[in-house]
């Protein structure tokens, strides 16, 4: 069974991984200070975040041109695969999912499957990595898609912003709430919710208590874990070392969040991603 994969740049995939696994990636666009850009690859995230830190403006994201999606999907069909599985950013965070559905209808090929992943950034990266392994098992397409949805259902991510400034700039928090929260050192705990939106799930007084809370959310039967950070790595690296020591049986990694989400939660954010479903049985 030959399966080709399509996703977008919010999946934070390294260029070498994209080339090795022959993954088709289309860009998410953003407008910042009057200019339009494509979301960069992970080696160039710092360029975006340095610009964000030095500006009082806030970037706005936009979906890729419809014609580009058509081109990417047709390219994924060129070598006559049995299926093309497309996993775009959550429909609650972008109109890209709906555009992908329209592109599939326009092409008219039932081998194209658009997955409503209801997530993005490092969560989406884990799903792409899982799909890469699944397609080696020669399973029916329906079974692969079912396992992808189960993988997403048993996956969680929590972010602790260093400051509430960027949530305020992005319109996800009022100016008054942001000011009071920063003065009282209230740390919100942000997550990608079940419906795929970005929302507040908890809060704590001070960074250490917030970290303690998200660590307490981790179940015993985790199969993978990633420590997330935005621009500043120091605090995240400390958590990474602690989690590696606590969970020596799994491969704990540390990774940077893509700008599409990182711009909302802001530089200095620390996050924790984990999942309990990784079925690779035939």
C-alpha positions, 0 to 999 in steps of 0.5 A, spaced: 500 500 500 503 506 497 500 512 501 503 519 500 502 524 505 500 532 505 501 537 511 502 544 512 508 548 515 505 548 522 507 541 523 514 544 524 517 538 520 525 539 519 527 539 512 531 533 512 525 529 515 521 532 509 526 530 504 527 523 507 520 521 507 517 524 501 512 529 505 508 534 501 508 540 505 504 547 503 505 553 507 501 557 511 501 565 510 502 571 515 501 578 514 506 582 519 507 590 519 504 590 512 508 585 508 506 577 507 510 572 509 510 564 508 511 560 515 518 558 515 522 552 516 524 550 524 531 553 523 528 560 521 523 560 527 528 565 531 527 570 525 520 571 526 520 571 533 525 576 533 521 581 529 515 579 534 519 581 540 521 588 537 514 590 534 508 592 537 504 589 532 501 582 531 501 578 525 495 575 522 495 568 519 492 566 512 490 560 508 494 558 502 492 560 495 487 555 493 491 554 486 497 552 491 493 546 494 491 544 487 498 544 485 500 540 491 495 535 491 496 533 484 503 533 485 502 528 491 498 523 486 503 523 480 506 517 482 500 513 482 499 512 490 493 508 493 492 514 497 494 521 499 492 523 506 492 530 508 493 533 515 492 540 515 492 545 521 485 545 525 479 548 522 478 552 528 485 555 527 484 556 520 480 556 514 485 551 511 481 545 512 475 547 508 480 549 503 483 542 502 476 539 502 474 544 496 481 542 493 479 535 493 472 536 490 475 540 485 480 534 483 475 529 484 479 523 486 477 519 492 484 517 493 485 523 497 483 523 504 482 530 508 483 528 516 480 533 521 486 533 526 483 538 530 490 540 532 497 543 530 504 545 531 507 539 535 501 535 536 500 535 528 508 533 528 507 527 532 501 525 528 505 525 521 511 521 524 505 516 526 503 516 519 510 515 517 510 509 521 503 506 520 504 506 512 510 501 513 505 496 515 501 495 509 494 496 513 488 498 509 487 506 508 481 506 513 484 502 518 490 507 518 485 513 518 482 510 524 488 509 528 490 517 526 484 519 530 485 515 536 492 518 536 489 525 536 484 523 541 489 520 546 494 526 545 494 532 550 498 539 550 499 544 555 502 551 554 504 556 560 506 563 557 511 567 560 507 573 559 500 575 558 502 580 553 501 576 546 494 573 548 492 580 549 495 582 542 492 576 539 485 578 542 484 572 546 485 576 553 482 582 555 487 588 556 485 589 563 485 581 565 492 581 562 494 587 566 492 584 572 494 577 571 501 579 570 501 584 576 499 578 580 503 573 577 497 569 574 500 563 569 494 561 565 495 554 562 493 554 555 491 548 551 489 545 544 482 543 546 478 537 543 474 541 538 481 544 535 481 551 538 486 554 543 483 555 550 484 556 557 484 550 561 487 552 568 491 557 571 496 557 577 499 563 581 506 563 579 510 559 574 513 553 578 506 552 580 503 552 573 509 547 571 507 542 577 500 542 575 501 540 567 506 535 570 501 532 574 496 531 568 501 526 565 498 519 566 503 513 567 502 510 561 505 515 556 508 513 549 511 519 547 513 526 550 515 533 548 517 539 551 515 545 547 518 552 547 517 559 544 524 562 542 527 562 549 529 555 551 532 555 558 526 554 562 524 549 557 531 545 557 530 545 565 523 541 564 526 537 559 532 534 563 527 533 569 522 529 564 528 525 561 530 523 568 522 521 570 521 517 564 527 514 562 523 508 558 520 513 553 524 518 548 523 525 551 524 531 546 525 538 546 522 542 540 520 549 538 513 551 537 511 554 530 509 561 529 502 560 527 501 558 535 507 561 538 505 568 536 499 567 540 502 564 546 508 568 546 516 568 546 518 565 553 512 560 553 514 553 556 509 547 554 508 539 555 506 535 550 504 527 551 500 521 548 498 514 550 496 511 543 501 509 539 499 502 536 503 499 531 501 492 531 499 489 524 
